[in-house]
Amino acid sequence: MRDDDCCGCVLFPCSDVHHAGFFVSPLPIDRERVRIVLISECAATDPGDHYFAGGDSLFARATIQAFREAGADVHSLADILDLGVYLTAAVKCSKMGYGIRRETVVECSRWLERELDPFPNVRAYLLMGDVAILALNSIARRHGLSRVIPRGPTYKVREGDFTFRGARVFPSYLQAGPSYFIERSKREMIAQDIAAALAVAAGREVMAVA
């Protein structure tokens, strides 16, 4: 089930993404149970790879592994959802090349903002990569606020203590994609960030990630 009234795109103005790859994550039936919102980069290039594609989806497989390395006892995407986690992407279309233009991220952040609005009890946001960080900063700036996450390399800024709409924000690295299984140092930092978000969601306050 997709809430296109909330986060559908009509004009598709961005020229550097595949509009045919447009995908919006299904909204959970009980939105009040969502405690963590995990925002990754963009929709999967292969429609069979997104979180909810079923089977051996690359997004799902990497994310399950990331949560397991964070200490969560999960074996499926359903187990992660049962923890009160909502999984989505900052950009709703799949990318054509390696990167995504800043203008595209800012444009799509309008839909991301509307997508996030229905969740009243979020305690933590996991921003998986630079695109997710830019998207959340864009939402904040549109409302006259300072950027949520300051400029700087992720390995440095993730040591800070950040909030958005009263929830903790954890800038991290992209966990959805083949590179997750290659870069061990980033996997360790991703695990730390997910573990910290899970602790906050469970009501256990944590210090800034070191």
VODO-598340 format. One record per residue (C-alpha): residue in three letters; y, z, x. Coordinates in Angstrom, 3 decimals, decimal comma. Layout:
BEGIN
PT  residuo         Y         Z         X
PT      ALA         Y         Z         X
...
//
This chain:
BEGIN
PT  residuo         Y         Z         X
PT      MET     0,000     0,000     0,000
PT      ARG     3,368    -1,007     1,440
PT      ASP     6,726     0,233     0,259
PT      ASP     8,644    -3,023     0,597
PT      ASP    11,514    -1,666    -1,485
PT      CYS    12,046     0,843     1,302
PT      CYS    11,548    -1,222     4,422
PT      GLY    11,079    -4,870     3,593
PT      CYS    13,094    -7,563     5,355
PT      VAL    14,482   -10,482     3,369
PT      LEU    16,676   -12,539     5,708
PT      PHE    14,661   -12,187     8,954
PT      PRO    17,745   -12,800    11,147
PT      CYS    16,108   -12,034    14,514
PT      SER    15,202   -15,081    16,602
PT      ASP    13,064   -13,487    19,331
PT      VAL    10,179   -12,210    17,187
PT      HIS     7,390   -13,763    15,109
PT      HIS     8,389   -13,294    11,480
PT      ALA     4,858   -14,160    10,388
PT      GLY     3,765   -10,997    12,183
PT      PHE     5,903    -8,766     9,923
PT      PHE     4,060    -5,555     9,101
PT      VAL     5,103    -2,232     7,588
PT      SER     2,804     0,766     7,877
PT      PRO     1,351     2,043     4,599
PT      LEU     3,228     5,075     3,346
PT      PRO     1,008     8,135     2,821
PT      ILE     0,335     9,263    -0,733
PT      ASP     1,470    12,817     0,042
PT      ARG     4,650    12,302     2,046
PT      GLU     5,360    16,035     2,153
PT      ARG     2,338    16,521     4,453
PT      VAL     3,860    14,422     7,224
PT      ARG     4,892    16,678    10,115
PT      ILE     4,977    14,160    12,983
PT      VAL     6,332    10,619    13,019
PT      LEU     5,066     8,514    15,917
PT      ILE     7,183     5,401    16,514
PT      SER     5,811     2,739    18,836
PT      GLU     7,349    -0,579    19,878
PT      CYS     6,637    -3,426    17,443
PT      ALA     4,053    -4,930    15,151
PT      ALA     0,896    -6,176    16,856
PT      THR     0,882    -9,769    18,086
PT      ASP    -2,676   -10,080    16,784
PT      PRO    -2,784    -8,971    13,112
PT      GLY    -6,198    -7,482    13,837
PT      ASP    -4,742    -5,036    16,360
PT      HIS    -2,322    -2,983    14,260
PT      TYR    -3,008     0,669    13,401
PT      PHE    -4,481     0,030     9,980
PT      ALA    -6,409    -3,182    10,626
PT      GLY    -9,752    -1,391    10,607
PT      GLY   -12,650    -2,000    12,936
PT      ASP   -11,914    -1,756    16,644
PT      SER    -8,146    -2,145    16,384
PT      LEU    -6,477    -1,937    19,801
PT      PHE    -3,561     0,124    18,445
PT      ALA    -5,945     2,567    16,757
PT      ARG    -8,327     2,806    19,723
PT      ALA    -5,571     3,555    22,225
PT      THR    -3,874     6,037    19,901
PT      ILE    -7,098     7,928    19,193
PT      GLN    -7,689     8,183    22,931
PT      ALA    -4,133     9,416    23,475
PT      PHE    -4,526    12,186    20,892
PT      ARG    -7,905    13,172    22,333
PT      GLU    -6,376    13,458    25,798
PT      ALA    -3,693    15,654    24,227
PT      GLY    -6,439    18,049    23,130
PT      ALA    -6,733    16,978    19,494
PT      ASP   -10,243    16,843    18,044
PT      VAL    -9,956    13,379    16,537
PT      HIS   -12,478    10,558    16,332
PT      SER   -10,773     8,114    13,982
PT      LEU    -7,361     7,056    12,750
PT      ALA    -8,039     9,022     9,563
PT      ASP    -8,397    12,182    11,654
PT      ILE    -4,947    11,587    13,141
PT      LEU    -3,431    11,015     9,705
PT      ASP    -5,055    14,239     8,532
PT      LEU    -3,052    16,072    11,189
PT      GLY     0,075    15,061     9,272
PT      VAL     0,977    12,176    11,583
PT      TYR     2,677     9,012    10,336
PT      LEU     2,305     5,969    12,604
PT      THR     4,823     3,155    12,583
PT      ALA     6,711     0,722    14,814
PT      ALA    10,414     0,403    15,532
PT      VAL    10,361    -3,391    15,122
PT      LYS     8,403    -4,707    12,151
PT      CYS     7,744    -8,201    13,505
PT      SER     5,589    -9,047    16,515
PT      LYS     7,336   -10,060    19,733
PT      MET     7,224   -13,510    21,289
PT      GLY     7,530   -12,529    24,938
PT      TYR     7,451    -9,433    27,107
PT      GLY    10,672    -7,855    25,848
PT      ILE    12,704    -7,529    22,654
PT      ARG    16,457    -8,112    22,436
PT      ARG    18,652    -5,070    21,883
PT      GLU    20,211    -6,758    18,839
PT      THR    16,777    -7,131    17,261
PT      VAL    15,945    -3,460    17,735
PT      VAL    19,305    -2,392    16,292
PT      GLU    18,886    -4,702    13,287
PT      CYS    15,369    -3,498    12,545
PT      SER    16,411     0,141    12,939
PT      ARG    18,064    -0,205     9,524
PT      TRP    14,635    -0,707     7,999
PT      LEU    13,132     2,025    10,150
PT      GLU    15,766     4,444     8,870
PT      ARG    14,888     3,690     5,259
PT      GLU    11,207     4,021     6,114
PT      LEU    11,737     7,509     7,548
PT      ASP    13,859     8,818     4,674
PT      PRO    10,980     9,774     2,319
PT      PHE     9,556    12,419     4,694
PT      PRO    11,227    15,791     4,017
PT      ASN     9,118    17,998     6,301
PT      VAL     9,051    16,199     9,647
PT      ARG     9,053    18,636    12,561
PT      ALA     8,647    16,215    15,468
PT      TYR     9,331    12,595    16,355
PT      LEU     7,324    10,918    19,118
PT      LEU     9,268     7,964    20,547
PT      MET     6,717     5,854    22,366
PT      GLY     8,749     3,731    24,736
PT      ASP    12,261     2,370    25,228
PT      VAL    12,317     0,329    22,020
PT      ALA    11,562     3,386    19,881
PT      ILE    14,201     5,391    21,768
PT      LEU    16,821     2,677    21,205
PT      ALA    15,911     2,438    17,513
PT      LEU    16,382     6,166    16,869
PT      ASN    19,604     6,223    18,895
PT      SER    20,844     3,298    16,773
PT      ILE    20,188     5,231    13,571
PT      ALA    22,103     8,215    14,910
PT      ARG    25,045     6,120    16,131
PT      ARG    25,370     4,401    12,729
PT      HIS    26,032     7,832    11,254
PT      GLY    28,684     8,682    13,826
PT      LEU    26,413    10,926    15,871
PT      SER    25,797    10,986    19,590
PT      ARG    22,704     9,241    20,889
PT      VAL    19,632    11,422    20,403
PT      ILE    18,157    10,553    23,795
PT      PRO    20,542    10,099    26,765
PT      ARG    20,429     7,178    29,151
PT      GLY    18,024     7,406    32,038
PT      PRO    14,406     6,792    33,013
PT      THR    11,899     8,291    30,608
PT      TYR    10,211    10,459    33,217
PT      LYS    13,542    12,263    33,669
PT      VAL    14,934    12,413    30,133
PT      ARG    11,653    13,701    28,684
PT      GLU    12,395    17,000    30,386
PT      GLY    15,234    17,574    27,898
PT      ASP    15,289    19,332    24,534
PT      PHE    16,335    16,900    21,780
PT      THR    16,582    17,081    17,993
PT      PHE    17,155    14,682    15,096
PT      ARG    17,577    15,796    11,489
PT      GLY    16,441    19,249    12,499
PT      ALA    13,207    18,021    14,108
PT      ARG    12,250    17,974    17,786
PT      VAL    12,273    14,579    19,471
PT      PHE     9,957    13,694    22,351
PT      PRO    10,777    10,534    24,337
PT      SER     7,572     9,192    25,843
PT      TYR     5,777     5,999    26,856
PT      LEU     4,095     3,321    24,762
PT      GLN     0,539     4,278    23,826
PT      ALA    -0,279     1,214    21,698
PT      GLY    -1,418    -1,631    23,899
PT      PRO    -3,683    -2,609    26,795
PT      SER    -1,444    -1,054    29,470
PT      TYR    -2,258     2,391    28,115
PT      PHE    -5,713     2,183    29,660
PT      ILE    -4,325     1,140    33,066
PT      GLU    -1,477     3,488    33,990
PT      ARG    -3,007     6,942    34,449
PT      SER     0,250     8,753    35,277
PT      LYS     1,853     7,567    32,034
PT      ARG    -1,273     8,519    30,096
PT      GLU    -0,926    12,066    31,378
PT      MET     2,716    12,240    30,296
PT      ILE     1,860    10,754    26,896
PT      ALA    -0,822    13,431    26,442
PT      GLN     1,685    16,161    27,298
PT      ASP     4,217    14,795    24,827
PT      ILE     1,690    14,467    21,999
PT      ALA     0,386    17,985    22,679
PT      ALA     3,953    19,328    22,538
PT      ALA     4,627    17,535    19,227
PT      LEU     1,373    18,880    17,749
PT      ALA     2,370    22,391    18,794
PT      VAL     5,762    22,050    17,114
PT      ALA     4,120    20,634    13,963
PT      ALA     1,834    23,665    13,871
PT      GLY     4,801    26,013    14,091
PT      ARG     4,336    26,897    17,752
PT      GLU     7,639    26,347    19,534
PT      VAL     7,361    24,769    22,957
PT      MET     9,635    24,581    25,948
PT      ALA    10,953    21,221    27,096
PT      VAL     8,213    19,049    28,563
PT      ALA     8,087    19,337    32,354
//
